[in-house]
Amino acid sequence: MEILSAEQTCARLPYGELADAIAEAARNPHACELERVHMPLAGAGTLLLMPAADDAIAMTKMVTVHPHNAQADLPTIQGEVIVLDAASGVRKGILDGATVTGRRTAALSLLAARELAPVQSGPAVVIGAGVQARTHIEAFAAGLGIGEFHICSRTRARAEALAQELTAELDVQIQVLDELAQAPAEARLFIAVTTSLTPVLPEELPADAFVAAVGAFKPDMAELPPALLARGRVVVDTLAGARLEAGDLIQAEAAQAFSWDAAQQLDDAMANGVRGAGPVLFKSVGRPLWDLATARLAFA
């Protein structure tokens, strides 16, 4: 059995191939999953368990999320993915859970942008400066060729540190913004990767904009304001999961600014196109099927 480090896990999950693997998993008739299990932990933490399987591979991801860990210079997300042969139960290996979460979430956003974004070029605006900000910049640079990014974060020092690291590693230009209003007018790609309890995106965006809102994963969290959801075309990675976890949408429905009937699941939107007009708002809360896709790719 292989036990892969974060670096080894990363090497097996290139963004473009992972986006393709996620698209394939969404169409796999043999794939099955259980609803994600949430358990509250001390320190405002959350324990997440995510099992899934198909005819070849089975896996379970165990991840903890502690939003306040950054203040103690500890990782926010920690965990493991145990991968095994579905027919025999023989363990194939263990992947680094934080790396899997970061890369598969960014690859999922890349897939959605690649398939659904009206404009797939120009500058991209990232709200947040954590691990998901890093992986989304890496993914959009690798998968869409985006070379200009603008980061807005409540902690400017973290945004500046991330910008410095990524400009040294990637062929990109990154500017740190004090507020979102400073973003370039021509920007059409927006990525929200925060655990904010209040919306971080404006109420209005251009009709040809694309938003990947992936940070909020609890009913009391929200990155998308109700007014924007009322104007936009809403696509979710999983309708069942979003109804339970997508605080943006749950709160907007309570404010009568959004109806679940208007939301499309990603596989439907990819097959049939996005319904309606207005900006495309892709809301991702994650599902075990995407982790199964990473396991298949890592142990192919």
C-alpha positions in Angstrom: 0.0 0.0 0.0 1.3 3.4 -1.0 1.1 6.3 1.5 1.5 9.5 -0.5 2.8 12.8 0.9 1.2 16.1 -0.1 3.8 16.6 -2.8 3.3 13.1 -4.2 -0.5 13.5 -4.2 -0.1 16.8 -6.0 2.1 15.3 -8.7 -0.6 12.7 -9.5 -3.4 15.2 -9.9 -2.7 17.7 -12.7 -5.6 20.1 -13.0 -6.6 19.5 -16.6 -6.6 15.8 -16.2 -8.4 16.0 -12.9 -11.1 18.2 -14.5 -11.6 15.6 -17.2 -11.8 12.8 -14.5 -14.5 14.8 -12.7 -16.5 15.2 -15.8 -16.2 11.4 -16.5 -17.2 10.6 -12.9 -20.4 12.7 -13.3 -21.4 10.5 -16.2 -20.3 7.2 -14.7 -23.4 5.0 -14.3 -21.5 2.6 -11.9 -20.5 5.4 -9.4 -22.4 5.7 -6.1 -21.9 7.9 -3.0 -23.3 8.5 0.4 -24.3 12.0 1.7 -21.4 13.7 3.3 -21.4 13.3 7.1 -20.8 16.4 9.2 -19.8 16.3 12.8 -19.1 19.5 14.8 -15.8 19.6 16.7 -14.3 21.9 19.4 -12.8 25.2 18.2 -15.6 25.7 15.7 -14.2 22.8 13.7 -16.0 20.3 11.5 -15.2 16.6 10.8 -16.3 15.5 7.3 -16.6 11.9 6.1 -17.2 11.2 2.4 -17.5 7.7 1.0 -17.9 6.7 -2.7 -17.3 3.8 -5.0 -17.7 2.5 -8.5 -17.0 -0.9 -10.1 -13.3 -0.6 -9.7 -12.4 1.8 -6.8 -13.8 2.6 -3.4 -12.6 5.4 -1.2 -13.4 7.3 2.0 -12.2 10.8 2.7 -11.9 12.1 6.3 -11.2 15.8 6.6 -11.3 18.3 9.4 -11.9 22.0 8.8 -10.9 24.5 11.5 -11.4 28.1 10.1 -9.5 29.7 13.0 -6.4 27.6 12.6 -4.8 30.2 10.4 -4.5 32.5 13.5 -2.3 29.8 15.1 -0.3 29.2 11.9 -1.9 25.8 11.5 -3.6 24.4 8.3 -7.3 25.0 8.0 -7.9 21.7 6.2 -6.3 18.4 7.2 -7.2 14.9 6.3 -6.7 11.6 4.4 -8.2 9.7 1.5 -8.1 5.9 1.9 -8.4 4.2 -1.5 -9.1 0.5 -2.0 -9.9 -2.1 -4.6 -13.7 -2.3 -4.8 -13.8 -6.0 -5.6 -11.3 -7.3 -3.0 -11.1 -4.5 -0.4 -7.3 -4.5 -0.7 -6.0 -1.1 0.2 -4.3 0.7 -2.7 -3.0 3.6 -0.7 -3.6 6.8 1.2 -3.7 10.3 -0.4 -3.2 13.5 1.4 -6.7 14.8 2.1 -6.0 18.5 2.2 -4.2 18.3 -1.2 -7.1 16.2 -2.7 -9.6 18.8 -1.4 -7.7 21.8 -2.7 -7.0 20.4 -6.1 -10.3 18.7 -6.8 -12.3 21.7 -5.8 -10.2 23.9 -8.1 -10.4 21.4 -10.9 -14.2 21.3 -10.5 -14.3 25.1 -10.8 -12.1 24.9 -13.8 -14.4 22.3 -15.4 -17.4 24.5 -14.7 -15.7 27.6 -16.2 -14.4 25.6 -19.2 -17.9 24.3 -19.9 -20.2 27.2 -18.8 -18.3 30.6 -18.6 -19.4 33.0 -21.4 -15.9 34.6 -21.3 -12.9 32.4 -20.6 -10.1 34.9 -20.9 -9.0 38.2 -19.4 -8.2 39.0 -15.7 -9.7 36.8 -12.9 -10.6 38.2 -9.5 -10.1 36.0 -6.4 -11.7 36.7 -3.1 -9.8 35.1 -0.3 -6.1 34.2 0.2 -6.0 30.7 1.6 -5.3 27.3 0.2 -8.3 27.4 -2.2 -7.2 30.8 -3.5 -3.8 29.2 -4.4 -5.2 26.1 -6.1 -7.8 28.1 -8.1 -5.1 30.4 -9.4 -3.0 27.4 -10.3 -6.0 25.7 -12.0 -7.2 28.7 -14.0 -3.7 29.5 -15.1 -3.0 25.9 -16.2 -6.4 25.1 -17.6 -7.6 28.4 -19.1 -4.3 30.1 -19.6 -5.3 33.1 -17.4 -2.2 35.2 -16.8 -3.6 38.1 -14.7 -5.2 37.7 -11.3 -6.4 40.2 -8.7 -6.7 39.1 -5.0 -8.9 40.7 -2.5 -8.7 39.5 1.1 -9.6 40.8 4.6 -6.0 40.1 5.5 -3.8 42.0 3.1 -0.6 40.5 4.4 -1.8 37.0 3.5 -2.8 38.1 0.0 0.6 39.8 -0.5 2.4 36.6 0.6 0.3 34.4 -1.7 0.9 36.8 -4.6 4.6 36.8 -4.0 4.8 33.0 -3.8 2.7 32.4 -6.9 4.4 35.0 -9.1 7.6 33.2 -8.3 6.2 29.8 -9.2 3.9 30.6 -12.2 4.0 32.7 -15.3 1.3 35.1 -13.9 0.8 38.7 -12.8 -1.0 39.2 -9.5 -2.2 42.4 -8.0 -3.5 42.7 -4.4 -6.7 44.8 -4.0 -7.7 46.7 -0.8 -11.4 46.3 -1.8 -13.3 44.5 -4.6 -14.4 47.8 -6.2 -10.8 48.2 -7.4 -11.1 45.1 -9.6 -10.7 45.9 -13.4 -13.9 46.7 -15.2 -13.1 44.1 -17.9 -12.9 41.2 -15.4 -15.5 38.5 -16.1 -14.1 35.6 -14.0 -14.7 35.7 -10.2 -13.7 33.1 -7.7 -14.9 33.3 -4.1 -13.0 31.1 -1.7 -13.9 32.3 1.8 -15.7 31.0 4.8 -17.5 34.3 5.3 -20.8 34.5 7.1 -21.9 37.5 4.9 -21.8 37.9 1.1 -18.4 39.0 -0.4 -19.5 39.5 -4.0 -21.4 42.6 -5.2 -25.2 42.5 -5.9 -24.6 43.2 -9.6 -22.1 41.7 -12.1 -22.0 41.9 -15.9 -24.4 39.5 -17.7 -21.5 37.6 -19.2 -19.6 37.1 -15.9 -18.9 33.7 -14.4 -18.6 33.2 -10.6 -17.2 30.1 -8.8 -18.4 30.3 -5.2 -16.8 27.5 -3.4 -15.8 28.6 0.1 -19.1 28.6 2.1 -20.1 25.1 3.0 -22.5 25.6 6.0 -26.1 27.0 6.1 -24.9 30.0 8.1 -22.2 30.9 5.6 -22.7 33.0 2.4 -20.5 34.5 -0.4 -23.3 35.2 -2.9 -25.8 38.0 -2.1 -29.5 37.2 -2.6 -29.8 40.1 -5.2 -27.1 38.6 -7.3 -28.7 35.1 -7.1 -32.0 36.6 -8.2 -30.4 38.0 -11.4 -28.0 35.1 -12.2 -28.2 31.6 -13.7 -27.5 29.2 -10.8 -25.6 26.0 -11.3 -24.6 23.7 -8.4 -22.3 20.7 -8.3 -25.0 18.7 -6.4 -28.6 19.7 -5.8 -29.0 17.4 -2.8 -25.8 18.7 -1.1 -26.6 22.3 -1.9 -30.0 22.1 -0.3 -28.4 21.0 2.9 -25.2 23.0 2.9 -25.2 26.0 0.5 -25.8 28.8 2.9 -25.9 31.4 0.0 -28.8 29.6 -1.6 -30.6 28.6 1.6 -30.6 32.2 2.8 -31.6 33.6 -0.6 -34.5 31.2 -0.7 -35.6 32.3 2.8 -35.4 35.9 1.5 -37.6 34.9 -1.5 -34.9 35.9 -3.9 -34.1 32.4 -5.2 -36.0 29.2 -6.0 -34.5 25.8 -6.1 -36.5 25.2 -9.3 -34.2 27.7 -11.0 -31.0 25.8 -10.1 -29.4 23.3 -12.4 -27.0 20.5 -11.5 -23.6 20.7 -13.2 -24.0 17.5 -15.3 -27.4 18.8 -16.6 -25.9 22.2 -17.5 -23.0 20.7 -19.3 -25.3 18.4 -21.3 -28.1 20.9 -22.1 -26.6 24.4 -21.6 -27.3 26.9 -18.9 -30.9 28.1 -18.7 -31.8 31.8 -18.6 -29.9 35.0 -18.8 -27.5 36.9 -16.5 -24.2 35.9 -15.0 -23.4 32.2 -14.4 -23.2 31.5 -10.7 -21.6 28.1 -10.0 -22.0 27.1 -6.4 -19.9 24.1 -5.2 -20.2 22.4 -1.8 -18.4 19.3 -2.8 -19.5 15.7 -3.1 -17.8 12.3 -2.6 -18.0 11.6 -6.3 -15.4 14.2 -7.0 -13.0 12.6 -4.5 -13.6 9.3 -6.2 -12.5 10.9 -9.4 -9.2 12.0 -7.8 -8.7 8.5 -6.4 -9.2 6.9 -9.9 -6.7 9.4 -11.4 -4.1 9.0 -8.7 -4.1 5.2 -8.8 -4.7 4.8 -12.6 
